C-alpha cells in the first residue's frame, strides 16, 4: 500500500462513518404500552389505541368522561321523549337497527333511578314507591332498606324476574332473555322518571300520591311492553301486565321467604 492509498483511507473512512450516522440524527425512543405491553413509537399505541403519555385529570377530563358515559346521538331528553311516545317501536329499532340513538339501557336505568333517589331524599319521601310497614325490625328490614337505597341495582334484579315471565308468556317471539332485559331497562328507567315527577309534586303539595304513582308506573310499563311485543293485540297487553306483576311478586317473594325462614329459625 503506497502513501496515497493510506491517505485516501484515512480521509474517507471517518467521513463515511459520519455520513451514515450523523450526530444530528436522534434514534427514536422506544417504550412499551402500559395497557397491552406492545412497542410504542408514536403518540398512541398501534395495537390498542392507548395514549403514550397520559394527561393530568382536570375539569376537561371529567366532562369528557361524562360525555363518554352518556354517549348518545340526540340527548337524554330525546331518549325520554321517544320512550314516552313510541317505546315499543324505538326499543325494537335499538335492538335491531341503530344503537346510537338512545342512551345505553343500563346507564339509563341507573341514572333515572339515581334521580328518583336524590329527589326522594331531597323532598323526604323516604319510603319511595316501596311500601313496607312493620311493628319491629325483622330480617326483612335490611333487605327493604337496601332496595330503597339502591333502586338502580334493585330494578335491574327485578327486571330479571320480569324478563323470565315475559319469556314464558311471549315464548313464540324471537327475542332472547338478554334482549328482553334491555327492553325492561328502558321501560323501568322511564317509569322511574314518572315516579320522580310524583315525588316532586308530593314534595311541593305535601299530598301523598306515591300509591297513584305506582299505578301509573305499572300502566306505562304494561303499555310499553305490550307495544313492544304485539301492539295490535289486547292479549299482548294483558300478558305484559301479568308478567310485570308476577315478576315483581317473584322478586319480593324470595327475600320474604328467606327472611321468614331465618326469623322462624332464630326465634325458635
C-alpha positions, 0 to 999 in steps of 0.5 A: 500500500503506497502513501496515497492509498493510506491517505485516501483511507484515512480521509474517507473512512471517518467521513463515511462513518459520519455520513451514515450516522450523523450526530444530528440524527436522534434514534427514536425512543422506544417504550412499551404500552402500559395497557397491552405491553406492545412497542410504542413509537408514536403518540398512541399505541398501534395495537390498542389505541392507548395514549403514550403519555397520559394527561393530568385529570382536570375539569376537561377530563371529567366532562369528557368522561361524562360525555363518554358515559352518556354517549348518545346521538340526540340527548337524554331528553330525546331518549325520554321523549321517544320512550314516552311516545313510541317505546315499543317501536324505538326499543325494537329499532335499538335492538335491531337497527341503530344503537346510537340513538338512545342512551345505553339501557343500563346507564339509563336505568341507573341514572333515572333511578339515581334521580328518583333517589336524590329527589326522594331524599331531597323532598323526604319521601323516604319510603319511595314507591316501596311500601313496607310497614312493620311493628319491629325490625325483622330480617326483612328490614335490611333487605327493604332498606337496601332496595330503597337505597339502591333502586338502580341495582334493585330494578335491574334484579327485578327486571330479571324476574320480569324478563323470565315471565315475559319469556314464558308468556311471549315464548313464540317471539324471537327475542332472547332473555338478554334482549328482553332485559334491555327492553325492561331497562328502558321501560323501568328507567322511564317509569322511574322518571314518572315516579320522580315527577310524583315525588316532586309534586308530593314534595311541593303539595305535601299530598301523598300520591306515591300509591297513584304513582305506582299505578301509573308506573305499572300502566306505562310499563304494561303499555310499553311492553305490550307495544313492544311485543304485539301492539295490535293485540289486547292479549299482548297487553294483558300478558305484559301486565301479568308478567310485570306483576308476577315478576315483581311478586317473584322478586319480593317473594324470595327475600320474604321467604328467606327472611321468614325462614331465618326469623322462624329459625332464630326465634325458635 
